[in-house]
Amino acid sequence: MMTMDRAALQYTLEWVTTHDVAVSGAEVITDLLPITRRVDDLDIRDEELRAAVARIESRRLVGV
């Protein structure tokens, strides 16, 4: 049986792979995983993950 943290990490990694998102492992842990842990509704989770990826990409563009 998987722990909740492991299940959340697996979901997040699968989401990143499925959506062909180019994020680092650190960004998965710091930016995306907390969303997966916090949001149960899959539609809202997907929206928030997409918004987080957009923020990550925006930070890269401005060099932050």
VEXLUM-218336 format. One line per field, with one value per residue (C-alpha): residue number from 1; residue in one letter; x negated, y negated, z. Coordinates in nm, 4 decimals. Layout:
VEXLUM-218336
k: c(NUM  ...)
r: c(A  ...)
u: c(X  ...)
v: c(Y  ...)
w: c(Z  ...)
END
This chain:
VEXLUM-218336
k: c(1  2  3  4  5  6  7  8  9  10  11  12  13  14  15  16  17  18  19  20  21  22  23  24  25  26  27  28  29  30  31  32  33  34  35  36  37  38  39  40  41  42  43  44  45  46  47  48  49  50  51  52  53  54  55  56  57  58  59  60  61  62  63  64)
r: c(M  M  T  M  D  R  A  A  L  Q  Y  T  L  E  W  V  T  T  H  D  V  A  V  S  G  A  E  V  I  T  D  L  L  P  I  T  R  R  V  D  D  L  D  I  R  D  E  E  L  R  A  A  V  A  R  I  E  S  R  R  L  V  G  V)
u: c(0.0000  -0.1320  -0.1532  0.0342  -0.2914  -0.4115  -0.0744  -0.0774  -0.4297  -0.3395  -0.0298  -0.2324  -0.5060  -0.2487  -0.0708  -0.3998  -0.4764  -0.1258  -0.1226  -0.4799  -0.5840  -0.9528  -1.0077  -1.2940  -1.2688  -1.3039  -1.0115  -0.8000  -0.8748  -0.8466  -0.5796  -0.3627  -0.3574  -0.2052  0.0875  0.1445  0.1378  0.3737  0.6375  0.8623  1.0905  0.9206  1.0485  0.9356  0.6064  0.5443  0.6171  0.3837  0.1063  0.1343  0.1199  -0.1875  -0.3610  -0.2809  -0.4406  -0.7490  -0.7802  -0.7315  -1.0085  -1.2404  -1.1660  -1.2546  -1.5482  -1.4258)
v: c(0.0000  -0.3418  -0.6245  -0.9443  -1.1294  -0.8621  -0.8533  -1.2341  -1.2278  -0.9522  -1.1424  -1.4622  -1.2889  -1.1165  -1.4495  -1.6133  -1.3274  -1.3153  -1.6908  -1.6888  -1.9617  -2.0529  -2.1095  -2.0138  -1.7706  -2.0625  -2.2424  -1.9286  -1.9097  -2.2803  -2.4035  -2.1151  -1.8519  -2.0866  -2.1456  -1.7733  -1.7250  -2.0167  -1.9880  -1.6830  -1.7892  -1.6681  -1.9512  -2.2199  -2.0370  -2.0313  -2.4054  -2.4842  -2.2625  -2.4333  -2.7750  -2.6696  -2.5519  -2.8878  -3.0651  -2.8424  -2.9207  -3.2915  -3.2881  -3.1320  -3.4054  -3.6817  -3.4890  -3.4619)
w: c(0.0000  -0.0970  0.1467  0.0652  -0.0053  -0.2427  -0.4178  -0.4510  -0.5931  -0.8377  -0.9515  -0.9967  -1.1954  -1.4157  -1.4694  -1.5736  -1.8137  -1.9598  -2.0214  -2.1574  -1.9156  -1.8920  -1.5205  -1.2955  -1.0083  -0.7690  -0.9362  -0.9079  -0.5353  -0.4525  -0.6934  -0.8116  -0.5379  -0.2768  -0.5138  -0.5597  -0.1834  -0.1138  -0.3889  -0.4071  -0.6928  -1.0120  -1.2329  -0.9894  -0.9350  -1.3097  -1.3349  -1.0464  -1.1823  -1.5214  -1.3536  -1.1553  -1.4724  -1.6338  -1.3345  -1.3625  -1.7331  -1.6637  -1.4018  -1.6563  -1.9078  -1.6644  -1.5233  -1.1652)
END
